[in-house]
Amino acid sequence: MTGNLDDLLTRARTFAEPFLSGEYLDTGENILGHADAVVAILDTMNSGDDVKAASYLVYACPHLSRPKEVIAKTFGNELAALAVETTKLVEVQRISRTVVSSAQLQDNPRAQTENVRKMLLAFSKDLRVIMLRLASRLQTLRYFASAKKEVPSALAKESLQVFAPLANRLGIWEIKWELEDLSFRFLEPDTYKKIAKLLDEKRAERESNMHLLREKVQTELAAQNVRASVQGRPKHIYSIVKKMRGKSLNFSQVFDIRAMRVIVANVADCYEALSWVHSNFVPITSEFDDYIAKPKANGYQSLHTVVRDQFDRPIEIQIRTQAMHDHAEHGVAAHWAYKEAGTKGYVGVSANSDYDAKIAVLRQLLAWERDMSSEAMAASDPNETERLASPEVDGASLFDDRIYVLTPNAAIVELPQGATPIDFAYTVHTNLGHRCRGAKADGVMIPLNTPLQNGQTVEITTVKEGGPSRDWLNTELGFLASHRARSKVRAWFNAQITHESIAKGREAVEKILQREGKTAIKLEDLASNLGFKSAEALFETVGKDEFSLRNIEVFLRPPEPVMHPDDFVLLKKSRVVPPKSQSGVLVVGVDSLLTQLSKCCRPAPPDSISGFVTRGKGVSIHREDCRQFKGLLAKHGERVIEVRWGVQKPGQTLLYPVEVSVQATDRQGLLRDISEVFAKEKMNVIGVQTQSVKGAAWMTFTVEVADASLLKRVMQTVTAVPGVAMVKRN
């Protein structure tokens, strides 16, 4: 990054000012003024200059044709990436609010959680995006309050239902409380005004009493050698309303209307101060919470107690150390830039490295998403509330079919519920999936078919070269839950089969070229002349025994003189029906013409057939869907003639050889099981070709049939044989 950090903020504002000074947000607020206010909020959250600078660059991005390149040139790649990533998220959320009405946000909690997921994936790329979005949303609500403008309901609900819970999860209390109060003020103005009025009543008398009480507590704690700073605690209207509604209380029953906070030097002094408080006031036992011994999920630590004074009035008292207080006020913002976290860590989690610090924040985000999903499920179906509270039931899994896990580099990966380490590997990179041989979850080795859990850090062990196992496709073994991963494994095996077929076909074609003395011919030209798109397509078809090498030999040999219509002596029309044909095929309107069944497609009644007049070998009979016949039709259409199946005499049964290809997982007894199917159907197998490579088997059965239509039923039976993946007629 060029320049000093001292002037980074000034340079960013100067860079963005020409774009922003005359522009306005869709809320009506001037963009430059909004960015200035966001910087002021970030300053109270102890954010670094890079985050503050980004607040200007975010809004400059839409005015630049290539924002990442332009900003990187002036401010460096890191700041450019932060600005662009935040811009994308701003746009996603704007579209979301446009598409989803306020009623839908209220009635369909899935809309909220979908928004959360998009935020989550954006945050994983750069955690500072969180600070930018929280500060920007707070400023937007402040603008509406100061301008006395009506707030769009969808924006207020999103602030209360998504942004405030995010600030709460990360322990950024100052932002959380203000977001809640402002959102509630716009959503329920009458209730807000009513509570505000109740708070204002007798405020002077209440504050005078609290001032005397704070002085007494501070003085008497000092006499006990406990140095303490005793402060009043702000009253937040939304939290009061939540308590009143959640516990069915009236205003006078809310304990924290009169509250104070005691800040001491260390944990031991916390408990010393608590002991003094409980000795000098009457504690309400049910209202005591020790969040030092058992911190909240977001790392919040403090002692909470409610006592009654001499007039039997309740007073809430919070006791904590200065470090706990800093964290409670600012959460991750108290030591935000994770590169500087050191052993302080985030949200109450000790972090011995940059990596540990980032992981701690990301896991809090994952827990936040999971909480949102559970709450949304309960909101959408109140009958689920009891089930969600059960330890056997995971609300997120009931509501959602996705989980989030972390890579060793602390990137978030989204997976389907039940996904395994192999699913994870294929999601990160196809090649990582192919070479996967082992996995660790949170540093512990686990089997590859172990379902992953939300928030785990997954590390994959690989080999330098190799491919997937066929066991991974066995659904009973549970190695894969992702359709994407399963398709990639199948594609790998198909590619191997194709590669082997191409190699086999190439070898066969090159042998013919050598035998015919045609090695100078270009393989691509040969393939094109035979009706194939490429040489590899020709090799693959030959390697699968789906194209006769005889066709290539015919093509390579010098052409015989072209026959003219007068030369077709045998094609003279006759009213005499030919007595019989060894092939059982009659040439329509032609007397005693030699016919032969083509080996490339092996036709049999009742297949649709056509004839092709060969040079010296009579008429070759092909199925009309035969690839070789289509090539001959395109090149020598004048030599194609109409043919039909002859009527067999009573007691006469002609048998026709047909080929059936089978692809299966190789196992002992496979050939026997398939052969038994043909035997039970009284079909004579006159030839079998088999090939097995790396656990896969390919088989070609030559079977005699009188009627090819009977094959469909037999092929369905073969498909049911264990291990058989595909059956088709050649």
C-alpha positions in Angstrom: 0.0 0.0 0.0 1.4 3.4 -1.0 1.6 6.3 1.4 1.5 6.3 5.2 -1.4 5.1 7.3 -1.7 8.6 8.8 -2.9 10.1 5.5 -4.8 7.0 4.3 -8.2 8.2 5.4 -7.6 11.7 3.9 -6.5 10.1 0.6 -9.5 7.8 0.4 -11.9 10.7 1.0 -10.2 12.8 -1.6 -10.3 10.0 -4.1 -14.0 9.4 -3.5 -15.3 12.9 -3.1 -15.7 13.8 -6.8 -17.9 10.7 -7.2 -20.0 11.1 -4.0 -20.5 14.8 -3.2 -23.5 15.2 -5.5 -24.9 11.6 -5.2 -27.6 10.3 -2.9 -28.6 6.9 -1.5 -32.0 5.6 -2.1 -32.8 6.7 1.4 -32.3 10.3 0.4 -29.1 10.8 2.3 -26.1 12.4 0.7 -23.5 9.6 0.1 -20.5 11.6 1.1 -22.2 12.7 4.3 -23.2 9.1 5.0 -19.6 7.9 4.5 -18.3 10.7 6.9 -20.8 9.6 9.5 -19.9 5.9 9.1 -16.2 6.9 9.7 -17.2 8.7 12.9 -19.1 5.5 14.1 -16.2 3.3 13.2 -13.9 5.6 15.2 -15.9 5.0 18.4 -15.6 1.2 17.7 -11.7 1.5 17.6 -11.6 0.5 14.0 -8.4 1.0 12.0 -7.8 3.5 9.2 -8.1 0.8 6.6 -11.7 0.1 7.6 -12.6 3.8 7.7 -11.0 4.4 4.3 -13.0 1.5 2.9 -16.3 3.3 3.9 -15.5 5.9 1.2 -14.2 3.5 -1.4 -17.2 1.2 -1.1 -19.4 4.0 -2.5 -16.9 4.9 -5.2 -16.9 1.4 -6.6 -20.2 1.7 -8.7 -18.6 4.8 -10.5 -15.5 2.8 -11.6 -15.5 0.5 -14.7 -12.9 -1.8 -13.0 -13.0 -0.9 -9.3 -10.7 -3.6 -8.0 -7.9 -2.7 -10.4 -8.3 1.1 -10.0 -8.5 1.0 -6.2 -5.7 -1.5 -5.9 -3.4 0.7 -8.0 -3.8 3.6 -5.5 -4.5 1.8 -2.2 -3.3 -1.7 -2.6 -4.9 -5.1 -3.2 -6.2 -5.7 0.3 -8.2 -2.5 0.6 -9.5 -3.0 -2.9 -10.8 -6.4 -2.1 -12.4 -5.2 1.1 -14.2 -2.4 -0.8 -15.4 -4.6 -3.7 -16.6 -7.4 -1.4 -18.6 -4.9 0.8 -20.1 -3.3 -2.3 -21.3 -6.7 -3.5 -23.0 -7.4 -0.2 -24.6 -3.9 -0.1 -26.1 -4.6 -3.6 -27.3 -8.1 -2.6 -29.1 -6.7 0.5 -30.6 -3.8 -1.5 -32.1 -6.3 -4.1 -33.3 -8.5 -1.2 -35.2 -5.6 0.4 -36.7 -4.7 -3.0 -37.8 -8.2 -3.8 -39.0 -9.2 -0.4 -41.8 -7.1 1.0 -42.0 -6.2 4.7 -44.9 -8.6 5.1 -42.8 -11.4 3.8 -40.0 -10.5 6.1 -42.4 -10.8 9.0 -44.3 -13.9 7.9 -41.5 -15.8 6.2 -38.5 -16.2 8.4 -36.7 -18.0 5.6 -36.2 -14.7 3.9 -34.2 -13.5 6.9 -32.0 -16.5 7.1 -31.3 -16.4 3.4 -30.0 -12.9 3.9 -27.9 -14.1 6.9 -26.3 -16.7 4.7 -25.3 -14.2 2.1 -23.8 -12.0 4.7 -22.0 -14.9 6.3 -20.3 -15.9 3.1 -19.2 -12.3 2.5 -17.9 -11.9 6.0 -15.7 -15.1 5.7 -13.7 -13.4 3.0 -12.9 -10.3 5.1 -14.1 -9.9 8.7 -13.9 -6.1 8.5 -17.0 -6.2 6.2 -19.0 -6.8 9.4 -17.9 -3.5 10.9 -18.6 -1.6 7.7 -22.1 -3.0 7.4 -23.1 -2.5 11.0 -21.8 1.1 11.1 -23.5 1.9 7.8 -26.9 0.5 8.9 -26.7 2.4 12.2 -26.0 5.6 10.3 -29.0 5.0 8.0 -31.3 4.6 11.0 -29.8 7.7 12.6 -30.4 9.7 9.4 -34.1 8.7 9.3 -34.4 9.7 13.0 -32.8 13.1 12.5 -34.6 13.8 9.2 -37.9 12.7 10.8 -38.6 10.6 7.7 -40.7 7.5 7.5 -38.5 4.4 7.4 -39.3 1.6 5.0 -40.7 -1.3 7.1 -38.5 -3.9 5.4 -35.3 -1.9 6.3 -36.4 -1.4 9.9 -37.3 -5.1 10.3 -34.0 -6.3 8.7 -32.2 -4.0 11.2 -34.0 -5.5 14.2 -34.1 -9.1 13.0 -30.7 -9.5 11.3 -28.2 -6.6 12.1 -29.0 -6.3 15.8 -28.6 -10.1 16.5 -25.3 -10.0 14.6 -24.0 -7.2 16.8 -25.3 -9.1 19.8 -23.5 -12.3 18.7 -20.2 -10.5 18.4 -20.8 -8.6 21.7 -20.8 -5.1 20.2 -23.4 -3.9 22.7 -23.3 -0.2 21.9 -24.2 -0.8 18.3 -26.7 -3.6 19.2 -28.7 -1.4 21.7 -28.9 1.6 19.4 -29.9 -0.5 16.4 -32.7 -2.1 18.5 -34.0 1.1 19.9 -34.0 3.0 16.6 -35.6 0.0 14.7 -38.3 -0.4 17.4 -38.9 3.3 17.4 -39.8 3.1 13.7 -41.7 -0.2 13.9 -43.8 0.5 17.0 -43.8 4.3 17.5 -46.7 4.4 20.0 -45.2 1.8 22.3 -41.8 3.4 22.0 -43.2 6.8 23.1 -45.2 5.2 25.9 -42.1 3.6 27.5 -40.0 6.7 26.9 -42.6 8.8 28.7 -42.6 6.3 31.7 -38.8 6.5 31.9 -38.9 10.3 31.9 -41.4 10.5 34.8 -39.6 11.1 38.1 -36.3 10.9 36.2 -34.7 13.7 38.4 -35.7 12.0 41.7 -34.6 8.6 40.5 -31.2 9.9 39.3 -30.6 11.8 42.5 -31.2 8.6 44.5 -29.0 6.6 42.2 -26.2 9.3 42.5 -26.2 9.0 46.3 -26.3 5.2 46.1 -23.3 5.1 43.6 -21.2 7.3 45.9 -22.0 5.1 48.9 -21.1 1.9 47.1 -17.8 3.3 45.8 -16.8 4.7 49.2 -17.6 1.6 51.1 -15.9 -0.7 48.6 -12.7 1.5 48.9 -12.9 0.9 52.6 -12.8 -2.8 51.9 -9.6 -2.2 49.8 -11.6 -2.8 46.6 -10.9 0.0 44.1 -14.0 0.4 42.0 -15.6 2.7 39.5 -19.4 2.8 40.0 -21.4 4.0 37.0 -25.0 4.3 36.1 -26.3 2.0 33.3 -28.2 3.3 30.3 -31.8 2.3 30.0 -32.6 0.8 26.6 -36.3 1.0 25.6 -36.3 -2.1 23.4 -34.7 -4.3 26.1 -37.3 -3.1 28.6 -40.2 -3.9 26.2 -38.7 -7.4 25.6 -38.6 -8.1 29.3 -42.1 -6.8 29.8 -43.4 -9.0 27.0 -41.3 -12.0 27.6 -42.1 -12.3 31.3 -45.6 -10.7 31.2 -44.5 -7.8 33.5 -45.7 -4.3 33.8 -43.3 -1.4 33.8 -42.9 -1.1 37.5 -41.9 -4.8 37.7 -38.9 -4.4 35.4 -35.8 -4.6 37.7 -33.2 -2.8 35.6 -35.0 0.5 35.4 -32.7 1.4 38.4 -29.3 -0.1 37.5 -25.6 0.5 38.1 -22.3 -1.0 37.0 -19.3 -1.7 39.2 -15.9 -1.9 37.5 -13.0 -3.3 39.4 -9.4 -4.3 38.8 -9.5 -8.1 38.7 -11.7 -11.2 39.0 -11.1 -11.6 42.7 -12.3 -8.0 43.3 -15.5 -8.9 41.3 -16.5 -11.5 43.9 -15.3 -9.3 46.8 -17.6 -6.6 45.6 -20.5 -9.0 45.1 -20.0 -10.2 48.7 -20.3 -6.7 50.0 -23.4 -5.9 47.9 -25.2 -9.0 49.1 -24.2 -8.2 52.7 -25.6 -4.7 52.6 -28.7 -5.2 50.4 -31.4 -7.9 50.2 -30.6 -10.0 47.1 -33.3 -11.5 44.9 -31.8 -15.0 44.5 -33.6 -15.9 41.3 -32.1 -12.9 39.5 -28.4 -13.8 40.1 -26.2 -14.8 37.2 -22.5 -15.6 37.2 -21.4 -14.9 33.6 -17.7 -14.9 34.7 -17.7 -18.6 35.6 -20.0 -19.4 32.7 -19.6 -16.7 29.9 -22.4 -16.2 27.4 -22.0 -17.7 23.9 -20.6 -14.5 22.6 -18.0 -14.3 25.3 -19.7 -11.8 27.5 -18.5 -11.9 31.2 -20.0 -10.2 34.2 -21.7 -10.8 37.5 -25.4 -9.8 37.5 -27.5 -9.5 40.6 -30.7 -7.7 41.6 -31.1 -6.4 45.2 -33.6 -4.4 47.1 -32.7 -1.1 48.8 -34.1 0.1 52.2 -37.3 1.2 50.5 -37.7 -2.3 48.9 -37.1 -0.9 45.4 -35.2 -3.3 43.0 -31.8 -2.3 41.8 -29.8 -4.2 39.1 -26.0 -4.3 39.7 -23.4 -5.5 37.2 -19.9 -6.2 38.4 -17.0 -6.8 36.0 -13.3 -6.0 35.3 -12.2 -3.2 33.0 -11.3 -5.8 30.3 -14.7 -7.4 30.6 -16.3 -4.0 30.4 -14.3 -3.1 27.2 -15.4 -6.3 25.6 -19.0 -5.8 26.8 -19.1 -2.4 25.3 -17.4 -3.0 22.0 -17.1 -6.8 21.6 -14.8 -7.7 18.8 -14.4 -4.0 18.1 -12.5 -3.6 21.3 -9.6 -5.3 19.5 -11.0 -5.6 16.0 -8.2 -6.0 13.5 -7.5 -9.7 13.9 -3.9 -9.2 12.8 -3.4 -7.3 16.1 -5.5 -9.6 18.3 -2.6 -11.5 19.9 -3.5 -13.4 23.0 -6.5 -11.2 23.7 -8.5 -13.0 21.0 -12.1 -12.4 20.2 -15.4 -12.7 22.0 -13.9 -14.3 25.1 -11.9 -16.9 23.2 -8.1 -17.0 23.8 -6.2 -16.5 20.5 -2.5 -17.4 20.4 -2.2 -16.5 16.7 -3.9 -14.5 13.9 -5.4 -17.7 12.7 -7.0 -18.6 16.1 -8.4 -15.1 16.4 -10.1 -15.3 13.0 -11.4 -18.8 13.6 -13.0 -17.5 16.9 -14.9 -14.8 15.1 -16.0 -17.1 12.3 -17.3 -19.7 14.7 -19.3 -17.0 16.4 -20.8 -16.1 13.0 -21.6 -19.8 12.4 -23.3 -20.0 15.8 -25.3 -16.8 15.0 -26.5 -18.3 11.7 -27.5 -21.5 13.5 -29.4 -19.5 16.2 -31.2 -17.5 13.4 -32.2 -20.7 11.7 -33.6 -22.2 15.0 -35.5 -19.0 15.9 -36.9 -18.8 12.4 -38.1 -22.3 12.6 -39.8 -21.7 15.9 -41.3 -18.5 14.5 -42.7 -20.2 11.4 -44.1 -23.1 13.3 -44.9 -22.4 17.0 -45.6 -26.1 17.5 -41.9 -26.7 17.0 -40.8 -24.7 20.0 -40.8 -27.7 22.4 -39.0 -29.9 19.9 -36.3 -27.3 19.3 -35.6 -27.1 23.0 -35.1 -30.9 23.2 -31.4 -31.9 23.3 -32.1 -34.6 20.7 -33.4 -32.1 18.2 -31.2 -29.6 16.3 -33.4 -26.7 15.2 -31.0 -25.7 12.4 -31.2 -29.2 10.9 -35.0 -29.1 11.0 -35.1 -25.8 9.4 -32.2 -26.0 6.9 -30.4 -28.5 4.8 -27.0 -26.8 4.9 -24.0 -26.5 7.2 -20.9 -24.3 7.2 -17.4 -25.6 7.9 -14.0 -23.9 7.8 -10.9 -24.6 5.7 -7.5 -24.5 7.4 -7.1 -21.0 6.0 -10.3 -19.9 7.8 -12.6 -19.7 4.7 -16.2 -20.7 5.1 -17.4 -23.6 2.9 -21.2 -24.2 2.5 -22.2 -27.9 2.3 -25.4 -29.9 2.4 -26.5 -31.4 5.7 -24.8 -34.7 6.3 -21.8 -33.8 4.1 -18.6 -35.7 4.6 -14.9 -34.8 4.3 -15.0 -36.0 0.7 -17.9 -33.7 -0.1 -15.8 -30.9 1.5 -12.8 -31.7 -0.6 -14.7 -31.7 -3.9 -16.3 -28.4 -3.0 -13.0 -26.8 -2.4 -11.4 -28.2 -5.6 -12.1 -31.2 -7.8 -8.5 -32.3 -7.8 -8.4 -32.2 -4.0 -11.4 -34.5 -4.0 -9.8 -37.0 -6.4 -6.6 -37.1 -4.3 -8.4 -37.2 -0.9 -7.2 -40.1 1.3 -7.8 -38.9 4.9 -9.3 -36.0 6.9 -9.1 -34.2 10.3 -11.9 -32.3 11.9 -10.7 -29.8 14.5 -7.3 -31.5 14.5 -8.7 -35.1 15.1 -8.5 -37.8 12.4 -11.9 -39.0 11.3 -13.2 -41.6 8.8 -14.0 -40.2 5.4 -17.6 -41.1 5.7 -18.1 -39.1 8.9 -20.9 -36.4 8.6 -19.4 -33.0 9.3 -20.8 -30.5 11.9 -21.4 -26.8 11.7 -18.3 -24.8 12.6 -15.7 -27.6 12.3 -12.3 -26.8 10.8 -11.6 -29.5 8.2 -8.2 -30.5 6.8 -7.7 -33.0 4.0 -4.8 -35.4 3.6 -4.0 -36.2 -0.1 -1.7 -38.3 -2.3 0.3 -36.7 -5.1 -1.5 -38.7 -7.8 -4.6 -40.9 -7.8 -8.3 -41.0 -8.2 -11.5 -41.7 -6.2 -12.6 -45.1 -5.0 -15.6 -46.8 -6.4 -16.8 -47.4 -2.8 -17.5 -43.6 -2.7 -20.4 -44.2 -5.1 -21.9 -46.9 -2.9 -24.8 -45.0 -1.1 -24.9 -47.6 1.6 -21.4 -46.7 2.7 -22.3 -43.0 3.1 -19.1 -41.4 1.7 -21.0 -38.8 -0.4 -24.0 -36.6 0.4 -23.5 -34.0 -2.3 -24.8 -34.5 -5.8 -22.0 -32.3 -7.0 -19.3 -34.5 -5.5 -21.0 -37.7 -6.7 -21.2 -36.4 -10.3 -17.5 -35.5 -10.2 -16.6 -39.0 -9.0 -18.7 -40.5 -11.8 -17.1 -38.2 -14.3 -13.7 -39.3 -13.3 -14.5 -43.0 -13.8 -16.2 -42.2 -17.2 -13.1 -40.3 -18.2 -11.0 -43.3 -17.4 -13.2 -45.6 -19.4 -13.1 -43.1 -22.3 -9.4 -42.8 -22.1 -8.9 -46.6 -22.2 -11.4 -46.9 -25.1 -9.5 -44.2 -27.0 -6.2 -45.9 -26.4 -7.5 -49.3 -27.5 -9.2 -47.8 -30.6 -6.1 -45.8 -31.6 -4.0 -48.9 -31.5 -6.4 -50.8 -33.7 -6.7 -48.0 -36.2 -3.0 -47.5 -36.5 -2.4 -51.3 -37.0 -4.9 -51.2 -40.0 -3.1 -48.1 -41.4 0.2 -49.9 -41.2 -1.2 -53.1 -42.7 -2.7 -51.2 -45.6 0.4 -49.0 -46.1 -1.6 -45.8 -45.4 0.4 -44.4 -42.4 0.7 -41.0 -44.2 -3.0 -40.4 -44.0 -4.1 -37.8 -41.4 -6.1 -39.3 -38.6 -8.5 -36.3 -38.5 -9.2 -36.6 -42.2 -9.8 -40.4 -41.8 -12.3 -39.7 -39.0 -14.1 -37.0 -40.9 -14.4 -39.2 -44.0 -15.9 -41.9 -41.9 -18.5 -39.5 -40.4 -16.9 -38.7 -37.0 -16.3 -35.2 -35.6 -12.7 -36.0 -34.5 -10.1 -38.7 -34.5 -10.7 -39.3 -30.8 -14.4 -39.9 -31.5 -13.4 -42.5 -34.0 -10.9 -44.2 -31.6 -13.5 -44.2 -28.8 -16.1 -45.9 -31.0 -13.7 -48.4 -32.3 -12.4 -49.1 -28.8 -15.9 -49.8 -27.6 -16.4 -52.3 -30.5 -19.2 -50.1 -31.8 -17.6 -49.5 -35.3 -16.3 -52.3 -37.4 -12.6 -52.1 -38.5 -13.8 -53.6 -41.8 -15.3 -50.2 -42.6 -11.9 -48.6 -42.3 -10.3 -51.3 -44.6 -13.0 -50.7 -47.2 -12.4 -47.0 -47.1 -8.6 -47.3 -47.4 -8.7 -49.7 -50.4 -8.8 -48.2 -54.0 -12.4 -47.7 -55.2 -13.8 -50.0 -57.8 -15.4 -48.6 -61.0 -18.6 -46.9 -60.3 -21.6 -49.0 -61.4 -24.2 -47.3 -63.6 -27.8 -48.2 -63.6 -27.4 -50.5 -66.6 -24.9 -52.5 -64.7 -27.4 -53.6 -62.0 -28.5 -56.6 -64.0 -30.0 -58.3 -61.0 -32.2 -55.4 -60.1 -34.6 -56.1 -62.9 -38.1 -56.1 -61.5 -39.9 -59.5 -61.3 -43.4 -60.5 -60.1 -42.0 -63.8 -58.9 -41.6 -64.0 -55.1 -38.1 -65.4 -54.4 -38.3 -68.8 -52.8 -36.2 -68.1 -49.7 -33.2 -66.3 -48.4 -30.6 -67.6 -46.0 -30.8 -64.2 -44.2 -34.6 -64.2 -44.1 -34.5 -60.9 -45.9 -36.2 -60.1 -49.2 -35.2 -57.3 -51.6 -38.4 -55.5 -52.6 -39.1 -56.1 -56.3 -35.9 -57.9 -57.0 -35.5 -61.6 -57.9 -33.0 -63.8 -56.0 -30.5 -61.2 -54.9 -27.8 -62.4 -52.5 -28.2 -60.7 -49.1 -26.1 -60.8 -45.9 -26.7 -59.4 -42.4 -24.3 -56.6 -41.5 -22.1 -57.4 -38.5 -21.8 -53.7 -37.5 -25.4 -53.5 -36.3 -26.6 -57.1 -36.4 -30.2 -56.6 -37.5 -33.0 -59.0 -36.5 -36.8 -58.9 -36.9 -38.7 -56.7 -36.4 -35.9 -54.0 -36.7 -36.5 -51.4 -39.4 -33.9 -52.3 -42.1 -32.5 -51.1 -45.4 -30.1 -52.7 -48.0 -26.9 -51.4 -49.4 -25.6 -52.9 -52.7 -21.9 -53.8 -52.2 -19.3 -54.5 -54.8 -19.3 -58.2 -55.4 -20.9 -59.3 -52.1 -24.6 -58.7 -52.8 -26.8 -56.6 -50.6 -25.6 -55.8 -47.0 -28.6 -55.5 -44.6 -28.4 -52.8 -42.0 -30.6 -51.4 -39.2 -31.8 -48.0 -40.3 -30.4 -46.5 -37.0 -26.9 -48.0 -37.8 -24.2 -45.3 -37.7 -22.2 -47.0 -40.5 -25.3 -47.2 -42.6 -26.0 -43.5 -42.1 -22.5 -42.8 -43.4 -23.0 -45.0 -46.5 -26.3 -43.3 -47.1 -24.7 -39.9 -47.0 -21.9 -40.9 -49.5 -23.6 -43.5 -51.8 -27.3 -42.9 -51.5 -27.9 -44.3 -55.0 -26.8 -47.8 -53.8 -29.4 -48.0 -51.0 -32.4 -50.2 -51.8 -35.6 -51.1 -50.0 -35.7 -54.5 -48.2 -38.1 -56.3 -45.8 -38.1 -59.3 -43.6 -39.4 -62.4 -45.4 -42.4 -64.5 -44.2 -41.1 -67.7 -42.6 -42.7 -71.0 -43.6 -44.7 -72.9 -41.0 -42.4 -74.8 -38.7 -39.4 -72.7 -39.9 -37.5 -70.6 -37.3 -34.6 -68.5 -38.3 -32.3 -67.3 -35.5 -30.4 -64.0 -35.7 -27.2 -63.1 -33.8 -27.5 -59.8 -31.8 -25.0 -58.2 -29.5 -25.8 -56.9 -25.9 -23.2 -54.7 -24.1 -23.1 -54.8 -20.2 -21.2 -52.3 -18.0 -20.9 -53.4 -14.3 -18.8 -53.3 -11.2 -16.5 -56.3 -11.4 -17.1 -59.1 -8.9 -16.8 -62.8 -8.6 -19.7 -64.7 -10.3 -20.9 -61.7 -12.4 -20.5 -63.5 -15.7 -22.3 -66.6 -14.3 -25.2 -64.5 -13.0 -25.7 -62.7 -16.3 -25.4 -65.9 -18.4 -28.1 -67.5 -16.2 -30.5 -64.7 -17.2 -30.1 -65.6 -20.9 -30.3 -69.3 -20.1 -33.6 -68.9 -18.2 -35.0 -67.0 -21.2 -33.9 -69.8 -23.5 -31.6 -67.6 -25.5 -28.5 -69.2 -26.8 -25.3 -67.3 -26.0 -22.8 -68.0 -28.9 -20.1 -65.6 -27.9 -18.8 -63.5 -24.9 -16.2 -60.8 -24.8 -15.1 -59.5 -21.4 -12.8 -56.8 -20.2 -12.0 -55.7 -16.6 -10.1 -52.6 -15.6 -9.7 -51.3 -12.0 -12.8 -52.9 -10.7 -15.0 -52.1 -13.7 -16.2 -54.8 -16.1 -17.3 -54.5 -19.7 -19.0 -57.5 -21.4 -20.4 -58.1 -24.9 -22.8 -61.1 -25.3 -23.7 -62.4 -28.8 -27.1 -64.0 -28.4 -29.3 -65.8 -31.0 -32.9 -64.5 -31.2 -35.8 -65.1 -33.5 -37.4 -61.8 -32.5 -35.4 -58.8 -31.3 -38.3 -57.2 -29.5 -38.0 -60.0 -26.9 -34.6 -58.5 -25.9 -36.1 -55.5 -24.0 -37.6 -57.7 -21.3 -34.4 -59.7 -21.0 -32.2 -56.6 -20.8 -34.4 -55.2 -18.0 -33.8 -58.5 -16.1 -30.0 -58.2 -16.7 -30.1 -54.6 -15.3 -31.4 -56.0 -12.0 -28.4 -58.2 -11.5 -26.3 -56.8 -8.6 -23.4 -54.6 -9.8 -24.8 -54.0 -13.3 -24.8 -50.3 -14.2 -25.8 -50.3 -17.8 -27.2 -52.7 -20.5 -27.7 -51.8 -24.1 -28.0 -53.4 -27.5 -25.1 -52.7 -29.9 
